[in-house]
Amino acid sequence: MTDPSAIGPAVDLYAIGCVGYYLVTGQRVFSGKTAMDICLQHVTRAPTPPSQVAAVHIDKTLEAILMRCLEKSPGARPASAAEL
């Protein structure tokens, strides 16, 4: 998200996706040499699916949930924690 005035629940759901990604893969969604590089990736790059990163089997349903939380467009994420 690049518009601070549009911050809402979708930002929290993105953060949940990031935490979930880390919990199942042991890696951050994006890595880089600088904080700015990592932030730019969060805005512009699609994450690698957890099943391609993790050393263990990732259930397809869990992966779909995490990837939906990590959608770039806030409207493509779950609408609320209840929906998630």
N, C-alpha and C positions, 0 to 999 in steps of 0.2 A: 504494500500500500504506500502510495506516495503523497496522499492528500490527508494531512493531519486532522482536518475538520470532519473527515468521514470515518474516523475511528469508532468502532463499535464492537459488538460481540464476536464478529468474524475474526478480529485480531486475536482474541483469546483462543478461539478454536484453532487458528493457525499455530499458536504457541503450544497448545495441547498436542497438535500433530508433530511438532518439533520434539517435544519431550517423549512422546510415544515412539517416534522414529529412533531416538537415542536409546531408549530402553530395549527395543528389540534388535537393534543393530550394533550398539556400542559405539556408534559414530554419530557425529553431528550431521545434519542435513547437508550442509555445505562447509567447505573448509577453504582457507585462503591465507595469503601472507599478511593481510591487514584486515582490520575490522571493516573498513570501507569496501574491500573486495568481497567479503562475506555478505555484507548488507546488499551490495549490488546483485549478487547471485540470488539472494532471497527475492528480489524484485523481478529479475529477468530470466532466471534459469529454472527449468523443471527439475525436481529432485529425482535422483536415481531410485527406483522402487526398492524398498527394504529387502525384498527377496534376492536382489542382485548384489546386496552389500553384506547381509548377515551370514554368519557362519552356521546358523541353524535354520531349520525349516520355518518359514513364516506363513501362517494360514492366509489364504487368498482373501478371505473376508476381512481380516484384521488389516491386511495390506491395503485393501480398497478403502477402508475407513481412514487410515492414516493419509493416504494419497488424496482423499477428498478434503481432509482438513488442510492439506498443504497446497490446495489449488491457489493459483495466483489471483484469480478473481474472487473477491469476497462473496459474491452471489452464488458461486459454485460450491462453496463450503456449506456444511450443515447450517441451518438457520439459527439454531440455538443449541445449548447444551442438552436440553431435553430431546431434541431431534437426534443429536449425536448418540 
